[in-house]
Amino acid sequence: MFRQAKALAAARGVTLRRFFTEALDEQLRRCAREDRADDRDPPWMAGFGALSDIADENRRILAVIEEEFEKLPLEDGA
């Protein structure tokens, strides 16, 4: 792995020290982004994210149903 890193650094025209510094910086930024993403929602919520719009749609449908029921004539003797 060290030889690969040395060859890649040379191909990019940077020192090995700079190559490792940039690679470490990239990894630290990636971990920080993942940590922030983990702070937003607990892991078990991942499966529910795609369903978040369903609650709004359910409310809309219930409102339409209630509106339609209000148009029905009242039955006598109820």
Backbone as ProteinMPNN parsed JSONL, in Angstrom:
{"seq_chain_A": "MFRQAKALAAARGVTLRRFFTEALDEQLRRCAREDRADDRDPPWMAGFGALSDIADENRRILAVIEEEFEKLPLEDGA", "coords_chain_A": {"N_chain_A": [[0.825, -1.176, 0.0], [1.975, 1.193, 0.742], [3.853, 1.57, -1.324], [2.102, 1.925, -3.474], [0.85, 4.31, -2.722], [3.041, 6.029, -2.768], [3.722, 5.929, -5.487], [1.378, 7.0, -6.628], [1.36, 9.557, -5.507], [3.671, 10.586, -6.689], [2.872, 10.495, -9.365], [0.926, 12.431, -9.331], [2.394, 14.601, -8.787], [3.006, 15.536, -6.231], [4.335, 15.737, -2.902], [4.993, 12.867, -0.859], [4.338, 13.269, 1.778], [2.503, 15.411, 1.58], [0.537, 14.125, 0.057], [-0.353, 12.13, 1.869], [-1.297, 13.805, 3.905], [-3.409, 15.167, 2.619], [-5.02, 12.964, 2.042], [-5.645, 12.039, 4.615], [-6.955, 14.297, 5.608], [-9.204, 14.333, 3.907], [-10.442, 11.924, 4.708], [-11.029, 12.53, 7.392], [-12.866, 14.642, 7.054], [-14.915, 13.224, 5.757], [-15.672, 11.414, 7.766], [-16.623, 13.255, 9.65], [-18.849, 14.289, 8.278], [-20.425, 11.976, 8.169], [-20.844, 11.577, 10.884], [-22.377, 13.843, 11.516], [-24.615, 13.28, 9.982], [-25.502, 11.004, 11.283], [-26.294, 12.106, 13.662], [-28.661, 13.368, 13.07], [-30.85, 11.539, 12.558], [-31.807, 8.594, 14.248], [-30.375, 5.329, 13.637], [-32.398, 3.372, 13.268], [-34.436, 4.791, 12.135], [-34.005, 5.042, 9.462], [-35.367, 3.362, 7.682], [-37.875, 4.487, 7.702], [-37.793, 6.926, 6.521], [-38.435, 7.119, 3.772], [-41.122, 6.983, 3.883], [-42.171, 9.329, 4.81], [-43.79, 11.183, 3.446], [-46.235, 9.974, 3.331], [-47.886, 10.393, 5.555], [-48.782, 13.031, 5.193], [-50.205, 12.664, 2.822], [-52.164, 10.864, 3.702], [-53.603, 12.537, 5.471], [-54.626, 14.369, 3.628], [-56.291, 12.727, 2.061], [-58.133, 11.855, 4.028], [-59.35, 14.313, 4.611], [-60.656, 14.822, 2.184], [-62.465, 12.668, 2.168], [-64.021, 13.258, 4.458], [-65.134, 15.67, 3.611], [-66.706, 14.787, 1.471], [-68.529, 13.129, 2.84], [-69.91, 15.02, 4.284], [-71.543, 16.068, 2.347], [-73.486, 14.208, 1.942], [-76.938, 13.368, 2.304], [-78.753, 13.626, 5.398], [-80.001, 10.865, 7.203], [-83.349, 10.051, 8.023], [-84.75, 9.173, 11.178], [-82.554, 8.269, 12.492]], "CA_chain_A": [[0.0, 0.0, 0.0], [2.891, 2.331, 0.785], [4.392, 1.763, -2.682], [1.028, 2.479, -4.305], [0.686, 5.708, -2.339], [4.226, 6.75, -3.254], [3.594, 6.037, -6.943], [0.28, 7.91, -6.924], [1.824, 10.903, -5.159], [4.613, 10.994, -7.742], [2.097, 10.726, -10.593], [0.2, 13.691, -9.154], [3.379, 15.672, -8.625], [3.005, 16.053, -4.863], [5.186, 14.951, -2.009], [4.298, 11.801, -0.151], [3.779, 13.89, 2.983], [1.297, 16.146, 1.18], [-0.44, 13.122, -0.36], [-0.948, 11.551, 3.072], [-2.021, 14.866, 4.606], [-4.677, 15.364, 1.915], [-5.841, 11.757, 2.21], [-6.133, 12.046, 5.991], [-7.926, 15.387, 5.694], [-10.416, 13.848, 3.241], [-11.059, 10.91, 5.568], [-11.574, 13.211, 8.567], [-14.076, 15.341, 6.614], [-15.934, 12.211, 5.482], [-16.159, 10.937, 9.061], [-17.401, 14.326, 10.264], [-20.149, 14.323, 7.589], [-21.176, 10.803, 8.607], [-21.249, 11.805, 12.274], [-23.482, 14.796, 11.493], [-25.78, 12.569, 9.446], [-25.962, 10.098, 12.339], [-26.92, 12.903, 14.717], [-29.991, 13.794, 12.649], [-31.834, 10.481, 12.748], [-31.246, 7.329, 14.732], [-30.283, 4.346, 12.553], [-33.637, 2.64, 13.027], [-35.365, 5.631, 11.393], [-33.654, 5.045, 8.041], [-36.419, 2.694, 6.925], [-39.101, 5.274, 7.705], [-37.591, 8.174, 5.788], [-39.124, 7.101, 2.492], [-42.559, 7.006, 4.136], [-42.547, 10.57, 5.469], [-44.848, 11.871, 2.716], [-47.49, 9.237, 3.438], [-48.722, 11.024, 6.569], [-49.43, 14.171, 4.54], [-51.169, 12.127, 1.865], [-53.276, 10.329, 4.487], [-54.397, 13.672, 5.937], [-55.326, 14.92, 2.473], [-57.358, 11.782, 1.706], [-59.16, 11.928, 5.072], [-60.079, 15.57, 4.429], [-61.555, 14.623, 1.035], [-63.527, 11.762, 2.598], [-64.903, 14.014, 5.346], [-65.846, 16.637, 2.777], [-67.719, 14.052, 0.716], [-69.557, 12.673, 3.776], [-70.721, 16.176, 4.651], [-72.478, 16.31, 1.247], [-74.541, 13.181, 1.974], [-78.136, 13.803, 3.072], [-78.945, 12.953, 6.683], [-81.081, 9.874, 7.189], [-84.373, 10.256, 9.051], [-84.915, 8.058, 12.097], [-81.269, 7.805, 13.012]], "C_chain_A": [[0.878, 1.251, 0.0], [3.459, 2.619, -0.6], [3.345, 2.36, -3.611], [0.829, 3.963, -4.009], [1.841, 6.547, -2.868], [4.147, 6.961, -4.765], [2.496, 7.027, -7.325], [0.662, 9.35, -6.608], [2.765, 11.426, -6.233], [3.864, 11.309, -9.035], [1.327, 12.042, -10.513], [1.129, 14.877, -8.95], [3.356, 16.309, -7.251], [3.915, 15.176, -4.02], [4.329, 13.885, -1.324], [3.638, 12.355, 1.117], [2.482, 14.634, 2.655], [0.183, 15.171, 0.767], [-1.145, 12.522, 0.852], [-1.761, 12.584, 3.855], [-3.381, 15.097, 3.96], [-5.602, 14.161, 2.08], [-6.434, 11.708, 3.62], [-7.187, 13.13, 6.185], [-9.264, 14.974, 5.067], [-11.151, 12.842, 4.113], [-11.691, 11.552, 6.798], [-12.849, 13.975, 8.211], [-15.218, 14.365, 6.37], [-16.53, 11.687, 6.799], [-17.012, 11.992, 9.753], [-18.774, 14.428, 9.619], [-21.018, 13.155, 8.035], [-21.674, 10.975, 10.038], [-22.415, 12.781, 12.338], [-24.748, 14.128, 10.98], [-26.354, 11.631, 10.497], [-26.684, 10.858, 13.446], [-28.354, 13.282, 14.356], [-31.056, 12.75, 12.966], [-31.161, 9.243, 13.309], [-31.275, 6.295, 13.607], [-31.588, 3.626, 12.256], [-34.651, 3.462, 12.245], [-35.108, 5.603, 9.89], [-34.75, 4.412, 7.192], [-37.697, 3.497, 6.828], [-38.976, 6.56, 6.901], [-38.355, 8.231, 4.483], [-40.636, 7.209, 2.673], [-43.04, 8.338, 4.709], [-43.672, 11.306, 4.762], [-46.201, 11.195, 2.873], [-48.41, 9.881, 4.462], [-49.466, 12.218, 5.975], [-50.503, 13.699, 3.57], [-52.379, 11.543, 2.583], [-54.189, 11.446, 4.986], [-55.221, 14.263, 4.797], [-56.51, 14.03, 2.1], [-58.48, 11.818, 2.74], [-59.982, 13.205, 4.952], [-61.061, 15.455, 3.269], [-62.723, 13.735, 1.427], [-64.528, 12.503, 3.495], [-65.739, 15.014, 4.566], [-66.972, 15.952, 2.007], [-68.844, 13.564, 1.634], [-70.461, 13.823, 4.212], [-71.772, 16.477, 3.581], [-73.631, 15.312, 1.251], [-75.733, 13.685, 2.78], [-78.239, 12.993, 4.359], [-80.12, 11.987, 6.565], [-82.066, 10.195, 8.301], [-84.451, 9.02, 9.925], [-83.61, 7.55, 12.666], [-81.062, 8.223, 14.422]], "O_chain_A": [[0.564, 2.242, -0.659], [3.54, 3.777, -1.01], [3.664, 3.209, -4.444], [0.661, 4.772, -4.921], [1.632, 7.655, -3.361], [4.465, 8.041, -5.263], [2.673, 7.813, -8.256], [0.324, 10.263, -7.362], [2.663, 12.583, -6.641], [4.185, 12.28, -9.72], [1.106, 12.692, -11.535], [0.687, 16.026, -8.944], [3.654, 17.496, -7.112], [4.221, 14.037, -4.373], [3.107, 14.004, -1.233], [2.529, 11.962, 1.478], [1.486, 14.501, 3.366], [-0.983, 15.383, 1.101], [-2.371, 12.414, 0.876], [-2.811, 12.254, 4.406], [-4.391, 15.211, 4.655], [-6.813, 14.314, 2.238], [-7.606, 11.369, 3.788], [-8.197, 12.905, 6.851], [-10.326, 15.235, 5.633], [-12.373, 12.913, 4.237], [-12.782, 11.154, 7.205], [-13.811, 13.961, 8.979], [-16.361, 14.643, 6.733], [-17.746, 11.539, 6.921], [-18.02, 11.66, 10.376], [-19.768, 14.631, 10.317], [-22.217, 13.323, 8.256], [-22.789, 10.57, 10.367], [-23.344, 12.583, 13.121], [-25.837, 14.385, 11.493], [-27.572, 11.481, 10.59], [-27.581, 10.318, 14.092], [-29.177, 13.496, 15.246], [-32.067, 13.072, 13.59], [-30.061, 8.885, 12.887], [-32.118, 6.382, 12.715], [-31.859, 3.3, 11.1], [-35.628, 2.91, 11.738], [-35.93, 6.101, 9.121], [-35.027, 4.887, 6.091], [-38.529, 3.225, 5.962], [-39.984, 7.215, 6.633], [-38.874, 9.286, 4.118], [-41.353, 7.496, 1.715], [-44.213, 8.46, 5.061], [-44.447, 11.999, 5.421], [-47.224, 11.806, 2.567], [-49.622, 9.911, 4.249], [-50.657, 12.393, 6.232], [-51.589, 14.276, 3.51], [-53.507, 11.71, 2.121], [-55.412, 11.319, 4.93], [-56.385, 14.616, 4.986], [-57.609, 14.527, 1.852], [-59.655, 11.811, 2.374], [-61.193, 13.179, 5.17], [-62.187, 15.944, 3.366], [-63.862, 14.018, 1.055], [-65.738, 12.385, 3.308], [-66.928, 15.181, 4.84], [-68.074, 16.492, 1.908], [-70.008, 13.586, 1.232], [-71.646, 13.617, 4.479], [-72.796, 17.086, 3.888], [-74.656, 15.559, 0.615], [-75.567, 14.344, 3.806], [-77.861, 11.822, 4.403], [-81.112, 12.279, 5.897], [-81.662, 10.569, 9.402], [-84.233, 7.912, 9.436], [-83.582, 6.479, 13.272], [-80.028, 7.913, 15.012]]}, "name": "protein", "num_of_chains": 1, "seq": "MFRQAKALAAARGVTLRRFFTEALDEQLRRCAREDRADDRDPPWMAGFGALSDIADENRRILAVIEEEFEKLPLEDGA"}
